[in-house]
Amino acid sequence: MEKKHKLLTFYVKCLVISLPVLLLVAFYAYKDPFMVLRSYADYDHSWVVQDEGAVAWEKYKQQRRSCHYDSFVMGTSCTKAFPCSIWQRHINGHPFRFFSNAEGLGDVSLKLEALEEQPGQKIKNLLLVVERSFFEKESAQGGIMHLMPPEVTGKSWASYQTEFLQSFFYPKFLVPYLKYAFTGYRDPKASGVFYDDLPSRDRVTNEALLPEEAEIKRLGERYWQQGEWNSESRKPRETSLAPRVLGERQIRMLADLQNFCERHHTNLKMVIGPNYQRERFNPDDLDILLHIFGPQCVYDYSHDDRFIDFHDYYDMSHYRAKVGEAIMKEIYGKR
């Protein structure tokens, strides 16, 4: 009898110890902060930073039949400088920004495979916005900011959800999120947990909305006197040469991409964007891209002297929409 009592006491203690964790799991399931447990009609008004690729896929699935998407913007975060509303003027199609966080070649390849499997999906236009780091990532990325849903990756639903649940328990997320959930306070020091502005994307095209432009209009020159901008960072920079990045595996994947475009009669434009660091894309790598895709598809702006002024940038990693608009006029012809 005493042995049974000790066993019962042990179970009770285990329950008491695990109760906070169980309550947090229940709270997570109820709140679904990453918006991955359930489907939503609105993915664009959550203050919690989302997995952009997963959000884009859900929006694409929900609206593909009514919006007839057949043209896709993919690539790095600088895709935000290429608004679908402007791109549509240059193409005969229905655009969608299919963006993933810090996207790489492996991520794009995976998404194109998923699009190809969708019944009746046309891919008339593909605008790839790239930089050197894009080609370095030849494998699809993991982690909750990069994972695509199971129907894209082929991985199990359980492993997908486990990644998000584990990340929920990371103190850097859990503490500021709980404070926000119960008080409404978004800690500005909680980097990467909350968006600065809402909505963050257009509902239909998924193009990035740009609060920076309103901030520039409001502050004028003072915009480039805050944050990482200072007198030193605003000084003109010398051009440097990027190291080679294209190896055998990337070249095979790029050849597969070219074959994909040929199968789907896709009008591909690959833009190697300007960068404030003035790092010139390696000419040997550029020659490989030109050989695979042709000069009508590949455009190198990495060391274009027209886009070196700090006024052309939101920050030292992202050029402004006016730069993207100027590039689109050139590569598609003025309209």
Secondary structure, 3 states (H helix, E strand, C coil): CHHHHHHHHHHHHHHHHHHHHHHHHHHHHHHCCCCCCCCCCCCCCCCECCCHHHHHHHHHHHHHHHHCCCEEEEECHHHHHCCHHHHCCCCCCCEEECCCCCCCHHHHHHHHHHHHCCCCCCCCEEEEEECHHHHHCCCCCCCCCCCCCHHHHCCCHHHHHHHHHHHHCCHHHHHHHHHHHHHCCCCCCCCCCECCCCCCECCCCCCECCHHHHHHHHHHHHHHHCCCCCCCCCCCCCCEECCCCCCHHHHHHHHHHHHHHHHCCCEEEEEECCCCCCEECCHHHHHHHHHHHCCCCEEECCCCHHHCCHHHEEECCEECHHHHHHHHHHHHCCC
